[in-house]
Amino acid sequence: MTVIVMTGATTGIGAAAVAHFGDARLIVGARGGQVPGATMLPLDLASLASVRGFAEAVVAALDGARIDALVLNAGGQRPDVAARSADGHELTFAVNHLAHYLLARLLLPQLAPGARIVITSSGTHDPAERTPVPPPRHADAAWLANPDADPHRDAGATTAGMRAYSASKLCNLMTARSLAALPEAAANGWIVTAYDPGLTPGTGLVRHQMWPVRALVWPLLPLLVRFRPGMNSLADAGAGLAVLTTTALPPAGRVYASLRKGVLTWPEPSVLARDDAAAAKLWADSAALVGLISPPAPRAI
C-alpha cells in the first residue's frame, strides 16, 4: 500500500488532492479537522517542538513501513509581519518554510526508494510572473525570521506581509532544489518537486487577511478563472498536486512544476531561485534556526 504523509490536507488544494489518492494509506498532520480514512496526528507548524513531535509520531505510526510520498502543502499569508511563532520567528516564514524544512529533514530517513517529496511553492516567487504579490528581494533566513533586522524591509505593513509570503515560497522552491541535489536523493531515486498551483480561489490562503480581501475580493475570484492564465480552479489545482504525488515524471533536471490552465508545465524558476550560493546559505541558516547540525549544503539543481 502506498504511504503518503501530508500537511495541508484538511482543506483547500490538499483536500482536493486527497480525493485522487485512492486506497493509499494517508497520514495527516493538522491542528484540527478530519480527512476521512486518514490517520490524523496533531501538528502545529508554528511550533518547531510540535513538528518534532509529529515526526516522532509518524515514525511510530509507520511501524517499520516507509513513506512513498511526503507532501508539504500547508501554508498561509498574513496582512503584516508582526506575528511570531512559538520560537520567535516571523510567522509566515516559520510556518511556510522553517516547519516544512525541519519536517523534511527529520523524515528523510523514513523515505522509501523512489519516494516523492512535493513542496507547494508559488509563482509569486518570480518577478517575471508579475503577480499582484510583491516578489521577494532575497532568501536571507536571518532577515526573514526577524524582519526588524532587514535593512530592506517594506515600510507598509501590508506590503511587508505579502512579500514575506512570496519570500517563503521562494524558500520552499530553493529547499526543493537542495533536497533534489542530496546524495541520498540520487542514491534512492527520490523525485522532488516544488509545485506552483497558480492563484487558486476557494482555499483558506487568505484566512488571516483583512476583511475586504477575505469577504469581497477572494469570493469573486472564481468568476475570473477561465479568463486569466495564472489562475486555476480548486479541482484542477488539487488534481495537479495529486499527480505530482503519485505518477508525474518531471523532465530531466526539472524540479519546478507550474500549473497553467489546468496543465502542468515545467518552467525555469526565477533567477534568484536558481542562485546556488543563496540556496546553500538558506539550507545552512535554516538548519541553525531549527536546531539541526547540518552537513555541507548540497549543490542545488
Disulfide bonds with the S-S distance in Angstrom:
none
